[in-house]
């Protein structure tokens, strides 16, 4: 499995903890995020993640900013992306099962580090249910 990850200054510690977890699972990580805490513009780090997910260069993406909103909005500009802003593992599970989310957007200022890693575990361990949800997912993309 291959995951792209991107973050702004609010998510640097989160990204590092998540990468550490992913490496223990032998998951390849493409790191587009900043490694500093100096203020940066999240779209500069989110668009490359979304592009890799959209073009299927990676299996899934993880994006992190202060609220998670700006990152999710940016990623969802890409046609084949379904970025889900989640702050609990239960929301992550539903986003994967019902919406086939392929990018997880984490709000660093509203989740703890252990909670974020737990959400990533859930994101990776949960599959899309398909069935009645497939027709809904098919209607998300603009024609």
C-alpha positions as CSV (number, residue, x, y, z in Angstrom):
1,X,0.0,0.0,0.0
2,X,1.1,3.5,-0.8
3,X,-0.2,6.7,1.0
4,X,0.4,10.3,0.2
5,X,0.4,12.7,3.2
6,X,0.3,16.5,3.3
7,X,0.1,19.0,6.0
8,X,0.5,22.7,6.9
9,X,2.3,24.1,9.9
10,X,-0.5,23.1,12.3
11,X,-0.1,19.4,11.4
12,X,3.7,18.8,11.4
13,X,3.7,16.8,14.7
14,X,0.6,14.9,13.6
15,X,2.2,14.0,10.2
16,X,5.4,12.8,11.9
17,X,3.4,10.5,14.3
18,X,1.3,9.2,11.4
19,X,4.3,8.5,9.2
20,X,5.9,6.6,12.1
21,X,2.8,4.5,12.5
22,X,2.5,3.8,8.8
23,X,6.1,2.7,8.6
24,X,5.5,0.1,11.4
25,X,2.8,-1.3,9.0
26,X,5.3,-1.4,6.1
27,X,3.2,1.2,4.2
28,X,5.1,3.4,1.7
29,X,4.6,7.1,2.4
30,X,4.9,10.0,0.0
31,X,5.4,13.1,2.1
32,X,4.3,16.4,0.6
33,X,3.9,18.1,4.0
34,X,6.0,20.8,5.5
35,X,8.5,19.7,8.2
36,X,8.4,23.1,10.0
37,X,6.0,25.0,12.1
38,X,6.4,28.3,10.2
39,X,3.2,29.5,8.6
40,X,2.6,28.0,5.1
41,X,-0.4,27.8,2.8
42,X,-2.1,24.4,3.1
43,X,-3.2,24.2,-0.6
44,X,0.5,24.0,-1.6
45,X,0.7,20.7,0.3
46,X,-2.8,19.3,-0.3
47,X,-3.0,19.6,-4.1
48,X,-0.1,17.2,-4.6
49,X,-1.8,14.6,-2.3
50,X,-5.1,15.0,-4.1
51,X,-3.4,14.7,-7.5
52,X,-1.7,11.5,-6.5
53,X,-4.9,10.0,-5.3
54,X,-6.8,11.2,-8.4
55,X,-4.2,9.7,-10.8
56,X,-4.0,6.5,-8.7
57,X,-0.3,7.0,-8.0
58,X,-1.2,6.2,-4.4
59,X,-3.9,4.2,-2.8
60,X,-5.1,6.8,-0.3
61,X,-4.3,10.2,1.1
62,X,-4.1,11.9,4.5
63,X,-4.2,15.7,4.8
64,X,-3.8,17.7,8.0
65,X,-4.4,21.4,8.8
66,X,-5.7,23.3,11.8
67,X,-9.4,22.8,11.3
68,X,-9.3,20.2,8.5
69,X,-11.8,22.3,6.6
70,X,-9.5,24.1,4.2
71,X,-7.5,21.0,3.4
72,X,-10.7,19.0,2.7
73,X,-12.2,21.8,0.5
74,X,-8.9,22.0,-1.5
75,X,-8.7,18.2,-2.0
76,X,-12.3,18.0,-3.0
77,X,-11.7,20.3,-6.0
78,X,-10.1,17.2,-7.6
79,X,-12.7,15.3,-9.6
80,X,-11.8,11.8,-8.4
81,X,-11.3,12.7,-4.7
82,X,-13.6,12.2,-1.9
83,X,-11.9,13.8,1.1
84,X,-13.7,13.4,4.4
85,X,-13.1,15.8,7.3
86,X,-13.3,13.6,10.4
87,X,-12.6,14.1,14.1
88,X,-13.6,10.7,15.5
89,X,-12.9,7.1,14.4
90,X,-16.6,6.6,14.0
91,X,-16.9,9.3,11.4
92,X,-13.9,7.8,9.6
93,X,-15.5,4.4,9.6
94,X,-18.7,5.8,8.0
95,X,-16.8,7.9,5.5
96,X,-15.0,4.8,4.2
97,X,-18.0,2.4,4.4
98,X,-20.7,4.7,3.0
99,X,-18.8,7.4,1.0
100,X,-15.7,5.5,-0.2
101,X,-13.6,8.3,1.1
102,X,-10.1,8.2,-0.4
103,X,-8.6,11.0,1.6
104,X,-8.8,11.6,5.3
105,X,-8.7,15.2,6.5
106,X,-7.6,15.6,10.1
107,X,-8.2,18.8,12.1
108,X,-5.0,19.0,14.2
109,X,-6.4,21.7,16.5
110,X,-9.4,19.6,17.4
111,X,-8.0,16.1,17.8
112,X,-5.3,14.7,20.0
113,X,-2.3,13.0,18.5
114,X,-3.3,9.5,19.7
115,X,-6.9,10.1,18.4
116,X,-5.5,11.1,15.0
117,X,-3.4,7.9,14.8
118,X,-6.4,5.8,15.8
119,X,-8.4,7.5,13.0
120,X,-5.7,6.6,10.5
121,X,-5.9,3.0,11.7
122,X,-9.6,3.0,11.1
123,X,-9.2,4.6,7.7
124,X,-6.9,1.9,6.6
125,X,-8.8,-1.0,8.1
126,X,-12.3,0.0,6.8
127,X,-13.6,-1.0,3.4
128,X,-16.3,0.6,1.2
129,X,-19.5,-1.4,1.5
130,X,-20.7,-0.7,-2.0
131,X,-24.3,-1.8,-2.6
132,X,-26.8,1.1,-2.2
133,X,-23.9,3.4,-1.3
134,X,-22.3,2.9,-4.8
135,X,-25.0,4.7,-6.7
136,X,-24.7,7.6,-4.3
137,X,-20.9,7.8,-4.6
138,X,-21.4,7.7,-8.4
139,X,-23.6,10.8,-8.2
140,X,-20.9,12.8,-6.3
141,X,-18.7,13.6,-9.3
142,X,-19.8,16.3,-11.7
143,X,-20.5,15.1,-15.2
